[in-house]
Amino acid sequence: MPAKKSAASKKSKLQALPQLAADNIEEWDLVAKNVFYAAGWLKMWEASNTEGKKDEGATDEDRQSAWGHITESLGMDRLKRVSAVPLGEVELLLRMVRQQF
């Protein structure tokens, strides 16, 4: 049986999200959905589309990886705008990013 891939190796193979800017939220959102699907995080993505909903089955490791993947695409000004989101609350982070547009 093959060894389970670590989150770090899985994340390194994922497509990078484009740097989020005012004129590319639709592109960013589309790429993010595909990245979440490829990583097995689609339930987090789907939950982010409904206020207050959360993927209860997501592991802490997946939440950390998804969080890092999202925040790498945010400039410092956007990162400051979402800094109040508790770490690991990926669904809320996605909602907050979308609300900026």
N, C-alpha and C positions, 0 to 999 in steps of 0.2 A: 504494500500500500504506500503511495507517495506521501512524503512529508507535507504537512500543512504549511502553506505559505504564510510568512509573517506579514503583519500589517505594513511594515516598512517596505518589504519587497513588493507587495501589491500596490502600494501607493506610488512607488517609483515607476511603475509601468503604466499608471493612469495618465491620460491626457491632461495636460495643465489647463486650468481655466484661464480664459483671457483676462488681462488686467481690466477690472471693471471701471467703466467711464460712463458719463451721462449719455453718450450716444450708442452704447452697445449692450444695454441691459437685455434686450431680446436675444442677442447672440450668446451672452453670458448665461442666461437662463437655459437656453437650449443645450449648450455644451455641458452645463452643470447637471442637467437631467441625465444626459448620456453617460457622464462620468459616474454619477451615482448608480446608474444601472449596471455599468461595467464592474463596479466595485462591490456590488451586492447590497447597496444601501438604498435601493429604490423605495422601500417602505418609509425611510426617513424623509425622502424627497416628497412622497405622496402626502405624508402627514403634515409637512410644512405648508401645504396648500389649504389646510383647514385650521382656523384659529383655535388654539388650545389643544390641538391634537399632537400626540407624541408616539413614536415607534417604541413601544415598551420592550420589544425583543432585541433591540440594538445593543451590542456589547460596548463596554467602555472603550475598548481598543478601536472598534469601528467609529465610535463617536469622536475619539481623539483624532483619528485619521481624517475623517470628514471635516472636522473643525479646521484642522491645519490646511487642508486642501482649499477650503473656502477662503480662509483669512489670507492665504498667500496671494490671492487674486485681488485683494483690497488694498488700495493706497492708504497711507497713514491717516488722511482726513476721514475716509470712510470707516477705517478701523476704529477711530475715536468715536464715531457716531454709534457704533454697536458695542462699545466697551462695557455697557451695563448688562449685556446678556450674560447670564451665568455660563461658565465654561462647560462645554459638553451639551448644551441645549441647542443642538444643530437645527432642529426644526424652527425654533424661535429665531435663531441667527439668520436663517434663510428668509423668514418673513420680514425681519427688520431690514435686511438688505433690499428686498423688493419694495418695501414701503418708502425707501428713499427716492423712488422714481415715480 
